[in-house]
């Protein structure tokens, strides 16, 4: 009798945990769906520089990234949990899927290797693409002029950064990259998923293709990090 009761309690706990997890996933999904519904699921639509910059500043100022924003306990914990899920080997695909439901640009496999897009049946790529350090190394081997932008604050970048990365603080991403070729290969790196997510959204709204976001933090870089000013 006691065993049956214990088993029922255990089953209820498991069901509750699953429901709680699914509720959390749904909440995060709803929070991460882009607010720019006019561009939702509409590839290759460019927004003007001022509008995108306003979007970035608005997202930044309302997030835990802004030192002036008094984030709630719930907001801080959601950030921590999603950040963990985004960099975890087993759950990063789920977070990537959530991100993929936002604005995106598309090209086919031949475009991705410098060819033409005359065959629409070929494999399609939806950008930005989330990559880990193994895939990041492949990108470096593949693209000689790969542009690595580090969206952390400049002082943090100086203390330790991935070799050949350029410091472009999150709030400066739009004006810094706006003049660039929209087909240049770009990898966004940072300390957490939210930094790379906001930057990735901005570049997609500006119609950049070949945008990648590193799902692992700079601190997990498998090689030796560069430093400036002897730090």
C-alpha positions in Angstrom: 0.0 0.0 0.0 2.7 2.4 1.0 4.7 1.5 -2.1 1.7 2.3 -4.3 1.2 5.7 -2.6 4.9 6.5 -3.0 4.7 5.5 -6.7 1.7 7.7 -7.3 3.3 10.6 -5.6 6.5 10.1 -7.6 4.4 10.0 -10.8 2.6 13.2 -9.9 5.9 14.9 -9.2 7.2 13.9 -12.6 4.0 15.0 -14.3 4.2 18.3 -12.5 7.8 18.8 -13.4 7.0 18.1 -17.1 4.1 20.5 -17.1 6.2 23.2 -15.4 9.0 22.7 -17.9 6.6 22.9 -20.9 5.0 26.0 -19.4 8.4 27.6 -19.1 9.3 26.7 -22.7 6.1 28.2 -23.9 6.6 31.3 -21.9 10.2 31.7 -23.3 8.9 31.0 -26.8 6.3 33.7 -26.5 8.8 36.2 -25.1 11.3 35.5 -27.8 8.9 35.7 -30.8 9.8 38.9 -32.6 7.6 41.9 -31.9 8.2 43.1 -35.4 5.2 41.1 -36.8 5.2 43.0 -40.1 8.5 41.2 -40.9 7.8 37.9 -39.2 8.5 35.0 -41.6 9.1 37.4 -44.4 12.7 36.8 -45.6 14.9 39.3 -47.3 13.0 42.4 -46.1 15.4 45.3 -45.1 14.5 47.8 -42.4 16.1 51.2 -42.1 19.1 51.8 -39.9 17.3 54.1 -37.4 14.4 51.7 -36.9 16.7 48.7 -36.2 18.9 50.8 -33.9 15.8 51.8 -31.9 14.8 48.1 -31.7 18.2 47.2 -30.3 18.2 50.0 -27.7 14.7 49.1 -26.7 15.5 45.4 -26.3 18.8 46.2 -24.4 17.3 48.8 -22.0 14.5 46.4 -21.0 16.8 43.4 -20.5 19.1 42.3 -17.6 22.0 43.4 -19.7 21.4 47.1 -19.0 22.9 48.2 -15.6 20.1 50.9 -15.5 17.3 48.3 -15.7 16.0 47.1 -12.4 15.3 43.5 -13.5 12.8 41.5 -11.4 13.8 38.2 -9.7 11.7 36.4 -12.3 13.4 38.1 -15.3 16.9 37.4 -13.9 16.1 33.7 -13.3 14.6 33.3 -16.8 17.7 34.8 -18.2 20.0 32.5 -16.3 18.0 29.4 -17.2 17.7 30.2 -20.9 21.4 31.1 -21.0 22.2 27.7 -19.5 19.9 25.9 -21.9 21.3 27.8 -24.9 24.9 26.7 -24.2 24.0 23.1 -23.1 24.8 20.4 -25.5 21.4 18.7 -25.0 19.1 21.7 -25.0 20.8 24.2 -27.3 18.8 22.9 -30.3 15.5 23.7 -28.6 16.7 27.3 -27.9 17.9 27.6 -31.5 14.5 26.5 -32.7 12.9 29.3 -30.6 15.3 31.8 -32.1 14.6 30.5 -35.6 11.0 31.5 -35.2 12.0 35.1 -35.4 13.0 37.3 -38.4 15.3 35.4 -40.8 16.9 35.6 -44.2 17.4 32.7 -46.5 19.7 31.4 -49.2 20.3 28.1 -50.7 23.3 25.8 -50.4 24.9 27.1 -53.6 24.5 30.7 -52.4 26.2 29.6 -49.2 29.3 28.5 -51.1 29.4 31.4 -53.5 27.3 29.9 -56.3 23.9 30.8 -57.7 20.4 30.2 -56.5 18.8 28.9 -59.7 17.6 25.6 -58.1 15.0 26.2 -55.3 14.9 22.5 -54.5 18.4 22.6 -53.1 19.0 22.7 -49.3 17.9 26.0 -47.7 19.8 27.9 -45.0 17.9 30.1 -42.5 20.1 32.7 -40.8 21.3 33.4 -38.2 22.7 30.0 -37.6 23.7 28.9 -34.1 27.2 27.3 -33.9 29.4 25.8 -31.2 33.2 26.0 -31.1 33.7 23.0 -33.3 31.5 24.6 -36.0 33.2 27.9 -35.4 36.6 26.4 -36.2 35.1 25.0 -39.4 33.9 28.5 -40.4 37.3 30.0 -39.7 38.9 27.3 -42.0 36.3 27.9 -44.7 36.1 31.7 -44.8 39.4 33.6 -45.0 37.7 36.9 -44.3 35.4 35.7 -41.6 34.4 38.7 -39.5 34.2 37.9 -35.7 32.3 40.6 -33.8 32.4 40.6 -30.0 29.3 42.4 -28.7 30.5 42.6 -25.0 31.5 46.0 -23.6 34.9 47.1 -24.9 36.6 46.9 -21.5 35.5 43.3 -21.1 36.8 42.5 -24.6 40.2 44.0 -23.7 40.5 41.8 -20.7 40.1 38.6 -22.8 38.9 38.0 -26.3 38.9 35.4 -29.1 41.9 36.0 -31.4 41.0 38.2 -34.5 37.7 39.3 -33.0 36.7 42.9 -33.2 35.0 44.8 -30.3 31.6 46.1 -31.4 29.5 46.7 -28.3 25.9 45.6 -28.6 24.5 49.1 -28.8 27.0 50.0 -31.6 26.3 46.9 -33.8 23.9 48.6 -36.1 25.8 51.9 -37.0 29.1 49.9 -37.2 27.9 47.2 -39.5 25.3 49.0 -41.5 27.8 50.1 -44.3 29.1 46.5 -44.8 28.4 44.1 -47.6 25.2 42.1 -46.7 26.8 38.9 -47.9 29.9 39.0 -45.7 30.3 36.1 -43.3 29.8 37.3 -39.7 30.0 35.4 -36.4 28.6 37.1 -33.3 30.2 36.2 -30.0 29.5 37.3 -26.4 29.1 36.2 -22.8 25.5 35.1 -23.0 22.7 34.1 -25.4 20.8 37.4 -25.0 23.7 39.5 -26.3 24.2 37.4 -29.4 20.4 37.1 -29.9 19.7 40.8 -29.9 22.7 41.4 -32.2 21.6 38.6 -34.5 18.1 39.9 -34.8 19.5 43.4 -35.7 21.6 42.1 -38.5 18.8 40.0 -39.9 16.5 43.0 -39.9 19.2 44.8 -41.9 19.1 41.9 -44.4 22.5 40.5 -43.6 23.0 36.9 -44.8 25.7 34.5 -43.6 25.2 35.5 -39.9 26.2 33.0 -37.3 25.9 33.3 -33.5 28.2 31.4 -31.1 26.1 29.6 -28.5 29.0 29.2 -26.1 30.5 32.1 -24.1 33.9 33.6 -24.9 35.2 32.3 -21.6 34.7 28.7 -22.9 37.0 29.3 -25.9 39.2 26.1 -26.2 42.3 28.0 -27.2 44.3 30.9 -25.7 42.4 34.2 -25.4 44.1 37.4 -26.4 44.5 40.3 -24.0 45.2 44.0 -24.2 47.1 46.4 -21.8 48.7 43.4 -20.0 45.5 42.2 -18.5 
